[in-house]
Structures are given as C-alpha cells and as structure tokens.
Amino acid sequence: MLPSFSASSYDFTEYVPAKNFIGGQWRDPSGAEEQPVLNPRHGKAMASVRFSNAGDIDAAVQAAKTAVSEWAGLPLRERAQILYKARELMLRDLEELSWLVSHENGKLYDEARAEVLKGIECVEYGCSLPNIASGNELEVSRGVTCRLEYAPLGVVAGITPFNFPFMVPLWMIPQALVGGNAFILKPSEQVPLSALKLVEIFREAGLPDGVLQVVQGGREAVEALCDHPGIAALAFVGSTRVAKLVYGRACATGKRALCLGGAKNHLVIVPDADPEVTIENVVASFTGCAGQRCMAASVLMAVGDVDHLIDGIRERAARMVVGQDIGPINLAQSVERIETYIAQAEQLGAKVILDGRGKKATDGGYWVGPTLIDGVTPEVPAGTEEIFGPVLSIMRVPNLEAALQIENANPYGNASSIYTTSGDVAAKIMGHVEAGMCGVNVGVPVPREPFGFGGWNDSKFGHGNITGWDGYRFWTRQRKITTKWALQKDQTWMS
Ligand code: NAD
C-alpha cells in the first residue's frame, strides 16, 4: 500500500522511491542506474527512481498477458465501471494528487489541480464509451448482414513526458482499458511519482492485477518496449526528436504506433483584436506552467500596428511574481537552454523587452521569469525552435500573408491562434494555417473532450488523435463479421 503524499503547501516534502508496479506488486526496477526525483522549486531530491531494464519490461508483458484474456472477456460496460470508481477516487484525492504533481513537476498548485481535473475529464470520456462504442450493422444483401466490432489489441504501452505527469497518461489509459487491453505505462524518469498514485487508484477501484502496470526508467526501458514482440501498440508523448525515434523503432517491429512530439506555436495578433482579451490570453498562454506546455504560445506574429497590444502584454507579464504567478523550470539544464536561446537572439539583433533571466523565488530552484523578445526574424533560433520556457518571440509582419508564410514554414504543426474581432480575418488564418489545433481568441486551444488531441507535421507521427474517439480506435482493431442465417439456395456473388 502506497503512503499518502502529505504536502499541503509548497514546503519541501519527501516521498517514497519510485518503483515498478508489476502483476499487482511493487517491485524494485533491476537496472543499475538510479537518479534523484528533483522538486524544481527547491532543487532538492524529494525521492529517487531506479531504471528498468529489458528483463523488467518482459516481466510486465508476461503479467499483462496473463491478465488480459479475462479482462478482455468482460463486457465493455463492466470494464468501463472501473473508470467510474477511479473517477470518484481521483476527486476524493484531488488535493493530494495536485500537490504531488506540483511538487514533482514544479507547476503552481492551481495549474497542477487543473491538470488533475483535465485528467479526470479524460476518464469521463472513457466512462461514456459504453454509450458510443457500439459497432455498426447493415444488411448488405438479402439475408446477409455485416457487423463491425472493436476488438482489443492485447498488451499495449504508453510512454509519457515530464510536463503533465498525471494528465498525459490519462490521454491513453481510459480508452485502452475500456477497449479490453492491458496497459503498461512508462512515465518520465523526471516525474515518476504521480504514476504511482494513478495505479494505486485503479487498484483501489478494483482493476485486476496486471491490467495496468508501471515500469520506471529511461531510454533502455523505452527501447525494450518498442522491441518487445508481446506488445501490440504503443503511444508516445514527448519531444519530436524522441517521438521520431520511437515511432520508427516501434513500427519496425510491426507495432501500431502514435507518437506526439514537440511544438512551436504561433499566436497571430491584428490591430482589431480586443485588447483586454488578447493581452490576458497571450500572457497566460506563454507563461502558464512556465511555458512548459506543448500548447504554449511561443511566437507572436504581430501584424501591422499592434504596439498598444505588445505594450499591454509586456506590462501584464512584468507584473508577474516568480514563484507565485509563475512556477519553476524542470531542471537546471533547461534554465541554461532557455537562457542560451535568449542570449543568442540578442546577439543576432533582437531586443529583449522583458528579461526573465536571473529572476528567482528560491535559491536552490530553477527559475526563468516571463521573457519577451521583440524583432525576432526567422533566422533567429528563438523564433523557430522549441524553447520550452516562458519566452515569447515577437515577429513583426506587414500582413496576414506574411504571418502565414512564416508560420507554415515551421516544421511543427501543433497549435495556432488568431486574435481578432473579424470573422473574415479568423477564417483566413484558420483556413490556411498548418496546425492541427487552432484557436480564435483562445491562447491554448486544447480540444476539450470529446474532440481528439493531436497536431500535424513534426508534432505527430502516426495517424489520428490520441484522445477522444480516435483514441478508442487506436487501442482497438476492427473485426468485420458477415452473417447469413437465411440459407437461401439462389446463388449470388456472396455465396
Ligand atoms: P522527452 O522526449 O525528453 O521524453 C519523453 C519520454 O521519452 C520520457 O518518458 C523519456 O524517458 C523518454 N526518452 C527520453 N529520451 C529517450 C531516448 N533517447 N530514447 C527513448 N526514450 C527516451 O520529452 P520531455 O522533455 O519529457 O517532455 C517535453 C517535450 O514533450 C516537449 O518537446 C513537448 O512539446 C512535448 N510534449 C508534447 C505533447 C503533445 O501532445 N504533442 C504533450 C506534452 C509534451
């Protein structure tokens, strides 16, 4: 039984070492490597995590194989009942889960709570599947029917990033479980603790041993998951570099794979944008979770004369207090990466009009305050590469065509938003932008359930979205059954 995480404030709080959860047992991973789990606000180890090797992955696959046939044999409606119970338990433990996410990831308590609630929304989608996952049936010729069923794949796996330790696993788990599969989760080694609570909740909800398991670790564990012949499908969420590698490796062993990668999201502002909405939204988009969201605004395409909006954005962002209104960055190395992008932009002639470097809320933690860089051009890496920090690069362009040209030249295609009061202008951007998730006067255009989450181009490898109905389809395979009971003697091409 896992102990409760006792924090109820940002005060440094230790937690148990992260273990594997295999076949209903907590087990120590067998790999030699071990690393601290850092609380980014304090820069101190709150726990530790040992890495799994191929042997641990195989043990999880074998336990999953044992468990999956009985689980898959339950009616879908019964499988979904577990999610109702899990949802109740998540709401019961909302405070504890939110503080755990906040401590291991660093995000503010309110941001962590919003993450847990969004995870619960994904569980609710899973609860709704018994009402929407019926297959089709049609009489295709006299006395002959064709029926479509969604059958489980068997043992499946998910690999998740550091920035949403509770929500991203729940993009995958509800549909995979209701679909009748046994799921193996490999969380980010930076944030392995929320996954422990997650599996504990499903166990308390009554999920049989082996149906949901956790393996801790890094590259070796991921490669073993990609290579294991007992795993039928694999989803990944993380950086584009790794998403590409994992997609290639998983597909090479014949697995179904869906791998979501990084992003460089553009917000377009035009002179007729509503100042209040735009300023508040743009600031929230690039500073929320300290810019460590794949949906965060990263480039502001300033079309025409929008100085009044940029002044407002700068003033609003400058009022933010580090540690209170904006949380820490995950690692010291990430602070270094972000500051390098800022310094490089300055060297290439851009102007830092709000500088978050050196802003600190604690001595040991990892911090960067809100940063605005004006006059960025496509030649400046801050304007084209994923920074993953609270930095907004402002590119000045004369018209919408120029904005679209720059935006669509970027290889990523996750999210894009336009701020305007003109439907015509919005339609122009929405109709031509190369991005899978778009917003009009919305800074973080995450498609809420039941709409599927997923970008385009280098932000996603594989077909379909990871949440919503596409998620259910990803974790199941279609069986088509043709039936003829009226055994008529006349011959048709069907006979
Ligand atoms: P990451 O790619 O470093 O790690 C993601 C996962 O891959 C982790 O579980 C990690 O252990 C594993 N991993 C790391 N290196 C590996 C390697 N060489 N081989 C095999 N596995 C490896 O990503 P991160 O830093 O944890 O997360 C941030 C990134 O995730 C950002 O790029 C962000 O945009 C992206 N992200 C994307 C989405 C989306 O929906 N598109 C959502 C959240 C985060």
Residues whose N, C-alpha, C, O or C-beta is under 5 A from the ligand:
A	BS01	NAD	I159 T160 P161 F162 N163 K186 P187 S188 E189 G217 G218 R219 V222 V237 G238 S239 T240 V242 L260 G261 G262 A263 C294 S459
